[in-house]
Amino acid sequence: MNTPPASPFLLIFREPSDDVYRTLSAEERQRLLEQWNAWYDGLATQGKVQHGEPLEPGGRVVRQQRVTDGPFVEAKEAVGGYFLLTVADLEEATAIALRCPSLHLGMSVEVRPIAGACPSLGVQGRPLRQSAAAPA
C-alpha cells in the first residue's frame, strides 16, 4: 500500500490579547507551558513538527515603502507563534490544531498549506525544500 507523500502545513497561533494570560495564576501558566511543551515534543517524536517558535509581541510592519512599529497587541488578534508541520493532509493538520492547549483561552489556530508556487501570481516559484525529518 502506497502512503501519500507528506505535505508541509503552517499552524499560525493567534492570541486574542495578552490580558488572557495575566488572569491565570503562576501555577496555571506553568501548567499551560507544560501542556504546550508536551504537545510539541509529542509531535516532534512522531516526525510531524519540523520546528516552531513563539514570537515576540513587537516587530515591524512593512507596506510599500513605509515601515512602522508593530504589530500591536491592541489589534483584535496578534500572531503569537507558529509550528511547521509535515503531515499527510489538511485533515491531519487540522486534527493537530484542535489539540492546541490554549484554544479554551480564546486562541485561534490558522491551518495553512504551504504552496510550491505563489497562488496569487500564478507562476511557479522555487521548489519546496524537503525537511531532513520529512519522509522522502
N, C-alpha and C positions, 0 to 999 in steps of 0.2 A: 504494500500500500504506500503510495507516494504522499508524503506530507508536503503541503504547500509551503513555499519559502516564507520565512518570517518577514514582516514589514515593519518599518520604523514609524512610531507614533510619538507625539509630544503631548504630555499632560501638563497643562498650564494651570497652576493653582491661583485662584482669585480670592483674595480675602476681603470680606465686607468692610472691615475697619480694624485699626489697631485696638480700639476700645474693647472688643470682644475678649481679647486675651487678658486685658487688665482686670476684668471681672473675675478671673479664675484665681484660686489660691495658688500659692507656691507649689503645694503638693499636686494640685490638678494640672498645673503647667508641666511639672516634672513627669507626671503620668502620661500626658499627651505627647511629650517629647519621646518618651519610651515607646509609645504606640507607633509613632512615625518611624522611629529607628527600626523597630521590629518589622514593620510593613516593608520598608525599603530593603532591609537585609534579606528578608524572605524572597522578594522579587529578584535581588541580585544573585542569591543562591540558585534560583531557578533559571538564571540567564535571561531574564525578561527586562531588567532595567540596566541600561548601559552607564548612565550617570544621572545625577540630579543634584540640584543645589537650591538652597533658599536664596532669595535676592534681598539686598539692602533696600530700605524704603526710598532712598534718594537716587539721583542719577540725572540724566539729561534726556530731553525730547528734541529730536531734530526734525524740522519740517522745512522743506525747500531750503532756503539759506538762512534760516533762523534757528538758533539754539537757545532753549530755555531750560531752567532748572525744573526738575520733576522726574518722574510722575509724582503726583502728590497723593498722600493717603486720604486727603479730604475728598478726592474723587469718589464716585459711587463704589468702585471696587479697585483694588490695587493688585497687580501681579506679585505674588509672594514667593514664587519659586516654580520649578519645573522638574519633570522626570523625562528622560529619553528612553522609550521602551522599544524593544524588538519583540513583537508578538505576531500571532497568526493573522489577526484581522481586527476590524473596528469593534466587533462584539467583545473580543477578549480584552482589548484596551479599555473599553467601557466598563467591563466587569471589574477590572483592576481599579479604575477611577471610583467606582461605587464603594470600594473598601477604604477610601480616604478617611483617616481618623478625625478630620476637622469638619466633615460635612454637617454634623449636628450643630456646629457653631456658626453656620451660615456661609461657609466656604463653598465656592463652586469650582468644578474642575472641567476645564475645556479639553476635549479629546480631539486631537488634530492629526490626520495622516500627514506624513512628510512626503512632499511631491518630488518626483525626479525631474520635473521641469516647472517653469513658472506658469501656473494655470492662467493668470491674468494676461500675460504676454502671449501665451500660446506658442512658445518656442521652447525647444529642448535646451536645458541647461547642462551643467556638468552631471555626470552620472552620480547616483547616490553612492556614498562611501559605505562599505560594509564594515561594521564594527568587528573587532577581533573576537568578541564574545558571541557574535551572531553566527548561527549555523550557515554554512555555505550552501 
